């Protein structure tokens, strides 16, 4: 197989450490300079700190809505993972490109950037909009700024393609994600005097056990949706921290958990049930020993579900471009639900496999990169074709 035209861009983008806790500006500035070198203006949409930014750019006629190509620039941490090579230096081995972000999801962005000259060489009747965001991995935070910009910045896009790794299959539905942080405040005491203190870790353990019980409830047949894998709402605890020493009752314990729901109402059902358990079972017991004991749970991020509308132009176009007849549902969250809430028809379709995301030695198959390039070239052909405007305008 010949080297994909986008491979140098994959190597370049993955060379930027854009872990969500850090700035992505070096990558955004690099992309903006590349676009400018081809005569394409771009808009940086900063977060409140000025340390991160989205990038939005239009290729083709600016007076028309066009098609959004959506991709996030941030990646998850590599801390504590056993990589066989530098995660921020792409290595090719046995038909695969290894590196953080190769699958999730810098390869999609790289394909769009690598094919920019081909986009510019064609008289596009329908514009393509690059929409590259920050902080998708911690709750799809950055894309809200893109949507706000779209609402005030010109013609409304006709549809959006979110290039998350689906192995180029067409995805038209995903679960919601409700991310919560719980902080348990107890009272320190010597571990030999348990009656004099409130051990925040042990009470947190009971709360986590209640989340496990709720998980079993949502695995019952009446709460399942067969399109998803697994077909039920999931409740997981991802991090827990607390305590000072083995012989001190812990003053504080903090744990992070999330709900990935097959039905939109499950999010708040779970949170409300958890809060009732805390109020009715945990706090009275804790406050009998220490009146100042407290439990605070905050919803720190909410990714809405992606639900397929009855007539989704994005889905129809993606099926045509991918040469497929079937659509799929996935359990991970994407920015598609947020575009959907803005009434922009959306589909998820991109190169790579989500199974490789977030792992050590993340990789993408070169064959997937090639398939992504083929898809993008067919999209360019569509945008330059005579029937594009009629297709997008039809109801």
N, C-alpha and C positions, 0 to 999 in steps of 0.2 A: 504494500500500500504506500502510495506517495504521501509525503508529509502534508497534512492539512494546512491550508493557507492561514488558518487562525492559530496554529500552534505557537508561533512567536508571541502573539498577543496573550495567549493563555500563560505562557512563561512570564511575560511581563507583568500581568495583573496579579498573578499568584506570588510574585516577588515582593509585593507590597503587603506588609503585615497589617491587615485591617480588622484585627480582632475587635469585636464590638465595644470593648471597654476603652479602646484607643481611637484616635482620630483616623478618618479616611481621607483627609484632605490631600495628602501627597498623591494618592491614586486619582482623585477627582481632578486635581490640577493637571496631572499628566494627560488625562483623557481630554480635558478642555483644550489644552495646547494642541493636541493631535487634531481635534476637530477644527480648531481655528486655522491650522496649517492647510486644511482643505477648504477653507472658506465657510465653515459651518459655525454659526454663533451658538453659544450655549448659555444657559442660565443656571447659576448655582443657588440653591435654596438651602440656607444654613439652619442649623438647629439653634436653640436659644443661647448656647454658649459660644457659638461661632467656631467650635472645634470640629464640627462634622458638617457635611453638606450632601444634598442630593444634586444630581445634574440632569437637566432637561434640555433636549436639543431636537430640532426639526430638520429633516432632510426632505426636500420637495416643497410643493406649494404651501405656503404658510396660511393661506386663506381657507384651507379645508381641514376638517377634523383629523382624518387619517387613523393610523394604527399605532398604538403604543407598544414598544418592546420594553418590557419591565424586567429589571434584574437588580438584585441587591449586591452591594459591594462589600458588606461586612462578612466576617467568618467567625466561627466558634473558636474558643481557645484550644491550644495544643498542650496546655499544662498537664503534666503527669502522664501523657500518652507516650507509648513506646514506638516512636517512628524509626524506620530503618534508614532514613535520609532526612536532610534538612526540609522541614515542612514548607518553608517559604522559598524553596528553590526546586522548580519542577524537574523531575527525573523521568526519563523514558525507559521503560523496561517491558519487554515482551508484549508490545502493542498497547501499552497503557501509559498514561501520564500521571505520575504521582505528585501530590502536593496539596496543601490545604486550600480548598476552594476550587479544585479542579472539577469536582462534580457539583458542588453546592456553593455558588453557581456561576463562577467567573468564566467558565467556558462559553456560556450563552452570551455574555457580554462581549467576550473576545470575538466570537463569530460575527456579531453585529458590527464591531469596530473594524475587523479585518475586511469585511465586505462593504465598508463605506465607499471606497472608490467605485465599486460596481453600482452602488445606489446612485452616486453622483453622475455616473456615465449614462444613466437612463433618464429620459424625461418622465419622471414619476407623475402620474395623474393623481395618485393618492399619497399623501406624505407618510413617512415613517417618523415616529417620535421615540428618541432614546429617553428612557426614564430610569435612571440608575440611583438607587436609594441607599441610605444608611440605616443601621439598627433594625434590620428585619429580624435578625436572630434573637433579639430580646423583646419581641412583641410587635413587629411591623410598625415601628414608631415613625421612621422617616417618610414613608410613603404618604402619610397624611399631608405633609407639606407639598408634595407633588400634586395631590388631588386639589388642594386649596389653590395652588398656582394655576392648574388647568381651569378651574372654575372662573378665574379672573383674567387669564392670560391669552384668550383667543378662542378660535372655533373649538367646539367640544369634540374630542376624539370619537371616532365611530366604534372602536373596539380596542381591546388590549390583549396581548399575548404575554403571559408571565412565564419566563423560561426556566422554571425550576426543573430539576432532573426527573423526568418521567420516562426515560428511554424513548423519547419522541412519541409516546402514546398521548392521546388527547384526554385530558382530565377536566371534568366539568363539575366536580363537587369535592369538597373536603370538610373535615370537622372544624369546629371552632376551637380556640385555645383560650382558656382563662387561667392566667398566672397569678398565684397568690403567695404572699409572704406572711408568716405567722410568727409573732414575737411573744414569748411567754416570760413574764416577770414573776420571779419567786422571791425567796428570802434565804440568804446564806446562813448556814449553821454548820457546826461540826458534824461529820457523818455519823458520829455515835449518838447524836441527839436529833433524830429525825422528827421528833414531835415538836421541836422548836423552830423548824425551818420549812420552807416550801421548795422542794427540789424541782426546778423548772424542767430539767431533762426528763424526769420520770413522768411528770404531767404531760409533757410534750409527747412522750411515748404513748400515753393513753389516747391522745388526740390523733396521732398517726394510726393507732389501731382502729379508731372510729372511721378514718378515711378508708382503711382496708375493708371495714364492714360495709361502708357505702359502696365500695367497688363491687362487692359481691352482689349487692342489690341491683346495680346497673348492668350486671351480666345476666340478669334474668331475661327470658325470651321476650317479654313484653317491652323491654327497653332496647331492643337491638334493631339494627338496620343492615340488611344483608350486603349492601354495596360496599361497606367498609370492612377493612381488615386491621384489627379485630372489629367485629360488627357491633360493638357496644361502646358506651362512654367509658373512658379510662381516667383513673385518678392516680397520680404518681407523686412521690416525694423525691426530689432530686438532690437536695442538700440539707444538712443539719449541722448546726454548730452550737456549742454551749459548754458551760462549766469552766472551772479554774483548776481543780485538782481532784484526784480520786477520793480524797477524804474531806471534801467540802461539798455540801449540798449546793447545787448549781443555782445561782441567782438568776441567770437568763439562759434561754434556749431559743434559737431562731431556726425555723425550717422553711424551705421553699417547696411549693407543690403546684401542680397544675391539673386542670380538667380539660380533656379533649372530648368534646361532646358530639354525638351523632345527631342530636336534636338541639336546637338553640336554647330551649327552656331548661335543659339539663344543667347548664352552667350555674345559674343562680339557685337552682334547686339544691345542688351539692353544697354551694357556699352557705346557703341559708340553713341547711341541715347541720352542717359543721358548726356554724355559729350557735344554733340552738343547743347542740350537745355541750359546747363550751359553757354557755350561760347557765344551763340547767344542771349539768353534772360536774363540771370542772371548777368553775369559779366559786360556787358555795363551799366546796371542800377546801380549796386553797385559802379562801378568806376567813374560814374558821380559825386558821392559824395566823394569817397575816392579812390585815384589812387592805393593805396596799397591793396585794397580788393582782395581776392583770394579764389579759390575753388580748392582743391586737392583731387582727388579720386585715391586710390590705390587698385589694386587687390591683396589681402593679401593671398589668397589661392584659388587653383583651383583643384577640384576633377573631373577627366575626367569621361565621361559617360561609363557605362558598356554596351557594345553592343554585342549581341550573335553572334559568328562566325558561319559559315555554318556547320562545323563539330566540335562540342565541346565535347571532351572526358570527361571533368569534368562534364558537364551536363548529359551525358549518364550514367556515373558511379553513380552520385548522384540520378538520377531517379531510377536506379536499386537498390541502397542501401535503398532508402526511400520507395520503392514499389509503385511508382507513375508513371503517364503517362503525367502529365501536368506541364508546367513551367509558371512562373509568372514574372511580372515586378513590381518594387517598385519605389517610388519617393524619397527615402532617398539615400544618397551617401555612398559608402563603399570603401574598398581598392581593390575591384575586378577590377575596371577600370584601376588601376595602374599595377596590375599583367597582365591584358590584353594588355596594351601598351608594356609590356615586352615580349609579345608573349607566355605567359604561359596560357593555357586554364584554365578558372576559372568558378566557380559557387558559389553562396551564398546560404547557407543552415545551419540553426542552431536553437537551442531551444529558446523558449520565443517569446513574441509578441512585435513588435516595438511600439505598442500603449502604452505600459507601460514604455517605455524608456523616460528618462529625466523628469519624473514626480515625485512629492512627493509620497512616499509609492510605489516606483517601486517594482515590484515583478515578480517572475516566478512561474508558476504552477509546482508542483512536477511531474505531469504527463509529462510535457515537458522535464524535466530533465531526466526522465526515457526513453522517446523517443530518446533523444539525446544520451544516453548511448547505446541504442539498435543500433542506426545508427553507432556509433563509433565501436562497436563490429563487426558489419557486415563489416565495412571498414577494420578492423584488419584481419578478415577472408579472405577478398579479397586479401589483401597484402601478406598473407601467402599462397594463393592458387596457383595452377599450372597455371591457365590461366591469372594471373595478367600481366606478362611480355608481353604476346601476345596481350592482350587487349590494353595496353598502346603503344605498338609498331605499332599497325595496323593503317593504314591511310585510 
